[in-house]
Amino acid sequence: MRKGLVVQRRHVYSRAIVLFLVLLGLTSPLWAESLEQGRAIQVQVPYEAPPKRQDLSAESVPQNTKALTPQETQRAEALLPLLEGAQEFWAMGEFVHLGEPSVPVLVKGLAMPGPRIRYNVIETVSMLKAASAVPALVGTAKELNEIPRVREHALRVAVRLDAAKAVDAIEAMAKDQNSSIRKAAAFEARYVREKAVVPVLIGMIVDEERFVALSAVQSLWILSRHETEFHDWETSTKQDRQEWATEWSEWWNSQKDSFEMMDPKRPARAR
């Protein structure tokens, strides 16, 4: 009985092997032909969608809001020289960790010798979103002995943090001997929604440098939404711009008492 079962199993296995060899023999020419012709054999692979992204807030760790202890103040003082060099990004991060209470120490770096330190102080203030540092930034923007790159950055950050307090800096920079400083004032003025900047910009239309005048009139258009006659500003001469500045002055003198700054246009939210 057992011998008979063994014989039957052997027959089944033999037939399975024979069938496998026959099928292999039928498909092998297809594989060989595909390889010879350089064709790829498509194979469907199961697809698994990637996990959904978890949206995290930009500031995963809240800033410190408590007044610095004497030890923390001493630590902040020691960080100032490190704002230049191999550890500058680490030092900036430490100030961010200390939070806005570290601003009185941080702005001391605006008077330090290294321009890289002064620039990184401004950048750290921007990271902190510390509006309390704006008066110090305005002072730096107006500083005639400061390099243009630092002055322009100080004005840019001051305008973003508290535009109303940056008017003094724009007025001073609009009269600077350096044309790049004047252009920075003309450009950043478009973000200052204060009537005081309008006459400053009108005065800049007659600037010796055409690119300064172009920045000024573009800021005027943005702030006032006033539609003027078409003028070829790209090829204009100083005399042309003096005439056009007179047009702007006449308009402003008739409108300044009742004029109100319009809210800036905001991009539509994505649906």
Secondary structure as the mmCIF struct_conf table of DSSP 4:
data_model
#
loop_
_struct_conf.conf_type_id
_struct_conf.id
_struct_conf.beg_label_comp_id
_struct_conf.beg_label_asym_id
_struct_conf.beg_label_seq_id
_struct_conf.end_label_comp_id
_struct_conf.end_label_asym_id
_struct_conf.end_label_seq_id
HELX_RH_AL_P HELX_RH_AL_P1 ARG A 2 GLU A 36
TURN_TY1_P TURN_TY1_P1 GLN A 37 GLY A 38
HELX_LH_PP_P HELX_LH_PP_P1 ARG A 39 GLN A 42
HELX_LH_PP_P HELX_LH_PP_P2 ALA A 49 ARG A 53
BEND BEND1 ALA A 58 ALA A 58
BEND BEND2 SER A 60 VAL A 61
HELX_LH_PP_P HELX_LH_PP_P3 PRO A 62 ASN A 64
BEND BEND3 LYS A 66 LYS A 66
HELX_LH_PP_P HELX_LH_PP_P4 ALA A 67 THR A 69
HELX_RH_AL_P HELX_RH_AL_P2 PRO A 70 LEU A 79
HELX_RH_3T_P HELX_RH_3T_P1 LEU A 80 LEU A 83
BEND BEND4 GLU A 84 GLY A 85
TURN_TY1_P TURN_TY1_P2 ALA A 86 GLN A 87
HELX_RH_AL_P HELX_RH_AL_P3 GLU A 88 LEU A 98
HELX_RH_3T_P HELX_RH_3T_P2 GLU A 100 SER A 102
HELX_RH_AL_P HELX_RH_AL_P4 VAL A 103 LEU A 106
HELX_RH_3T_P HELX_RH_3T_P3 VAL A 107 ALA A 111
BEND BEND5 MET A 112 PRO A 113
HELX_RH_AL_P HELX_RH_AL_P5 PRO A 115 LEU A 128
TURN_TY1_P TURN_TY1_P3 LYS A 129 LYS A 129
HELX_RH_3T_P HELX_RH_3T_P4 ALA A 131 ALA A 133
HELX_RH_AL_P HELX_RH_AL_P6 VAL A 134 LYS A 142
TURN_TY1_P TURN_TY1_P4 LEU A 144 ASN A 145
BEND BEND6 GLU A 146 GLU A 146
HELX_RH_AL_P HELX_RH_AL_P7 PRO A 148 ASP A 162
HELX_RH_3T_P HELX_RH_3T_P5 ALA A 163 ALA A 166
HELX_RH_AL_P HELX_RH_AL_P8 VAL A 167 MET A 173
TURN_TY1_P TURN_TY1_P5 ALA A 174 LYS A 175
BEND BEND7 GLN A 177 ASN A 178
HELX_RH_AL_P HELX_RH_AL_P9 SER A 179 GLU A 188
HELX_RH_3T_P HELX_RH_3T_P6 ALA A 189 TYR A 191
TURN_TY1_P TURN_TY1_P6 LYS A 195 ALA A 196
HELX_RH_AL_P HELX_RH_AL_P10 VAL A 197 MET A 204
TURN_TY1_P TURN_TY1_P7 ILE A 205 VAL A 206
BEND BEND8 GLU A 208 GLU A 209
HELX_RH_AL_P HELX_RH_AL_P11 ARG A 210 SER A 224
HELX_LH_PP_P HELX_LH_PP_P5 THR A 228 PHE A 230
TURN_TY1_P TURN_TY1_P8 GLU A 234 THR A 235
HELX_RH_AL_P HELX_RH_AL_P12 LYS A 238 GLN A 255
TURN_TY1_P TURN_TY1_P9 LYS A 256 SER A 258
HELX_LH_PP_P HELX_LH_PP_P6 MET A 261 LYS A 265
HELX_LH_PP_P HELX_LH_PP_P7 PRO A 267 ALA A 270
#
